[in-house]
């Protein structure tokens, strides 16, 4: 799963270290996604994709991080994500 940190997060920041070194620090990362910010009733709900682990990163402010999901993304969500990224 490819994800970008907020634009103010640098590799050398405390938050950047937390993302990139989560395994060494003994913490877990759980990924939540949503297709859009708002729905008919207000804020759109999030879907939990579950735990993931750091694979690699590029850049700084923002940091582009590749995460490995512990379980595969559901096919319908994968299809929506591909459309959004394309």
VOBA-1610 file (N, C-alpha, C; in pm, whole numbers, padded with zeros to 5 digits, always signed):
BEGIN
Unk+00085-00117+00000Unk+00000+00000+00000Unk+00089+00123+00000Unk+00071+00212-00096Unk+00152+00334-00104Unk+00076+00448-00036Unk+00145+00519+00051Unk+00083+00623+00133Unk+00180+00740+00147Unk+00126+00860+00157Unk+00209+00977+00181Unk+00175+01038+00316Unk+00280+01074+00389Unk+00263+01142+00517Unk+00211+01283+00493Unk+00169+01351+00599Unk+00136+01494+00582Unk+00257+01569+00525Unk+00232+01677+00454Unk+00337+01749+00382Unk+00442+01811+00473Unk+00414+01825+00601Unk+00511+01884+00694Unk+00598+01780+00763Unk+00574+01651+00739Unk+00648+01544+00807Unk+00778+01515+00734Unk+00889+01530+00806Unk+01021+01500+00748Unk+01071+01366+00800Unk+01165+01309+00728Unk+01225+01182+00768Unk+01291+01193+00905Unk+01349+01310+00935Unk+01420+01329+01061Unk+01331+01374+01177Unk+01202+01395+01152Unk+01111+01438+01259Unk+01075+01320+01350Unk+01021+01353+01464Unk+00977+01249+01558Unk+00871+01160+01494Unk+00777+01222+01423Unk+00672+01146+01355Unk+00731+01059+01244Unk+00823+01115+01166Unk+00888+01037+01060Unk+00960+00915+01116Unk+01032+00933+01226Unk+01099+00820+01292Unk+00998+00717+01340Unk+00885+00765+01392Unk+00782+00672+01442Unk+00729+00585+01328Unk+00705+00645+01211Unk+00658+00567+01095Unk+00764+00469+01047Unk+00885+00517+01028Unk+00989+00437+00962Unk+01052+00332+01052Unk+01043+00350+01183Unk+01108+00258+01277Unk+01010+00188+01370Unk+00887+00174+01326Unk+00784+00119+01416Unk+00818-00021+01467Unk+00873-00106+01383Unk+00906-00242+01430Unk+01015-00240+01535Unk+01121-00164+01510Unk+01232-00155+01606Unk+01185-00096+01738Unk+01083-00009+01732Unk+01031+00054+01854Unk+00922-00030+01921Unk+00887-00143+01860Unk+00787-00231+01919Unk+00645-00179+01908Unk+00617-00095+01807Unk+00481-00045+01788Unk+00421-00102+01661Unk+00290-00099+01654Unk+00217-00151+01539Unk+00154-00037+01461Unk+00139-00059+01330Unk+00069+00035+01243Unk-00054-00037+01190Unk-00170+00028+01201Unk-00295-00026+01149Unk-00348+00075+01048Unk-00382+00027+00929Unk-00424+00115+00821Unk-00575+00124+00812Unk-00624+00248+00809Unk-00766+00279+00791Unk-00778+00360+00663Unk-00875+00327+00578Unk-00893+00399+00451Unk-01040+00436+00432Unk-01062+00535+00344Unk-01198+00567+00301Unk-01190+00621+00159Unk-01295+00600+00084Unk-01296+00638-00056Unk-01315+00789-00074Unk-01386+00851+00019Unk-01411+00995+00011Unk-01425+01052+00150Unk-01408+01182+00162Unk-01415+01248+00293Unk-01556+01254+00349Unk-01653+01280+00263Unk-01790+01300+00311Unk-01887+01210+00236Unk-01992+01172+00307Unk-02099+01093+00249Unk-02230+01168+00271Unk-02341+01104+00245Unk-02471+01172+00257Unk-02505+01215+00400Unk-02445+01152+00499Unk-02474+01184+00639Unk-02362+01261+00708Unk-02265+01307+00632Unk-02151+01378+00692Unk-02022+01307+00658Unk-01934+01298+00757Unk-01804+01232+00736Unk-01824+01087+00694Unk-01752+01045+00591Unk-01760+00906+00543Unk-01689+00814+00642Unk-01739+00692+00659Unk-01675+00599+00752Unk-01543+00544+00696Unk-01457+00502+00787Unk-01330+00439+00750Unk-01348+00287+00748Unk-01267+00221+00667Unk-01258+00075+00663Unk-01122+00039+00718Unk-01117-00056+00809Unk-00990-00101+00864Unk-00931-00208+00772Unk-00813-00180+00717Unk-00743-00279+00636Unk-00653-00366+00723Unk-00634-00326+00848Unk-00559-00408+00943Unk-00414-00369+00956Unk-00339-00454+01025Unk-00198-00422+01051Unk-00115-00424+00924Unk-00012-00341+00925Unk+00080-00337+00813Unk+00220-00309+00867Unk+00320-00329+00783Unk+00457-00306+00826Unk+00533-00229+00718Unk+00627-00151+00762Unk+00709-00067+00674Unk+00788-00154+00577Unk+00791-00111+00449Unk+00872-00178+00348Unk+00984-00085+00302Unk+00948+00034+00253Unk+01046+00129+00203Unk+00984+00268+00201Unk+01067+00367+00178Unk+01016+00503+00164Unk+01102+00583+00067Unk+01044+00693+00019Unk+01113+00788-00069Unk+01071+00928-00029Unk+01160+01022-00051Unk+01126+01161-00033Unk+01121+01208+00111Unk+01084+01334+00122Unk+01081+01402+00250Unk+00985+01520+00236Unk+00897+01535+00329Unk+00798+01644+00330Unk+00718+01650+00202Unk+00639+01555+00168Unk+00598+01440+00247Unk+00690+01319+00225Unk+00674+01219+00311Unk+00743+01092+00297Unk+00646+00997+00226Unk+00690+00939+00115Unk+00610+00839+00044Unk+00651+00703+00097Unk+00560+00637+00168Unk+00591+00510+00234Unk+00515+00397+00168Unk+00583+00284+00149Unk+00518+00161+00103Unk+00503+00071+00225Unk+00380+00030+00251Unk+00347-00059+00362Unk+00307-00195+00307Unk+00339-00301+00380Unk+00293-00436+00343Unk+00178-00470+00436Unk+00062-00497+00377Unk-00055-00535+00456Unk-00041-00678+00505Unk-00084-00704+00628Unk-00078-00840+00683Unk-00179-00932+00614Unk-00290-00876+00568Unk-00390-00953+00492Unk-00422-00875+00365Unk-00453-00945+00256Unk-00480-00877+00130Unk-00598-00779+00141Unk-00590-00672+00064Unk-00697-00574+00057Unk-00815-00638-00015Unk-00938-00619+00034Unk-01055-00674-00037Unk-01058-00623-00182Unk-01098-00710-00274Unk-01095-00679-00417Unk-01172-00553-00452Unk-01290-00533-00392Unk-01368-00414-00426Unk-01299-00286-00381Unk-01234-00289-00267Unk-01160-00173-00217Unk-01036-00151-00304Unk-00969-00259-00343Unk-00854-00247-00431Unk-00893-00180-00562Unk-01007-00221-00617Unk-01055-00161-00741Unk-01081-00012-00726Unk-01141+00029-00615Unk-01166+00172-00589Unk-01036+00247-00573Unk-00939+00187-00505Unk-00810+00251-00482Unk-00734+00270-00614Unk-00742+00173-00701Unk-00676+00185-00831Unk-00735+00298-00913Unk-00867+00313-00909Unk-00933+00421-00982Unk-00891+00556-00926Unk-00886+00567-00792Unk-00849+00693-00727Unk-00704+00730-00757Unk-00616+00631-00762Unk-00474+00656-00785Unk-00445+00684-00932Unk-00529+00636-01020Unk-00504+00648-01164Unk-00537+00781-01212
//
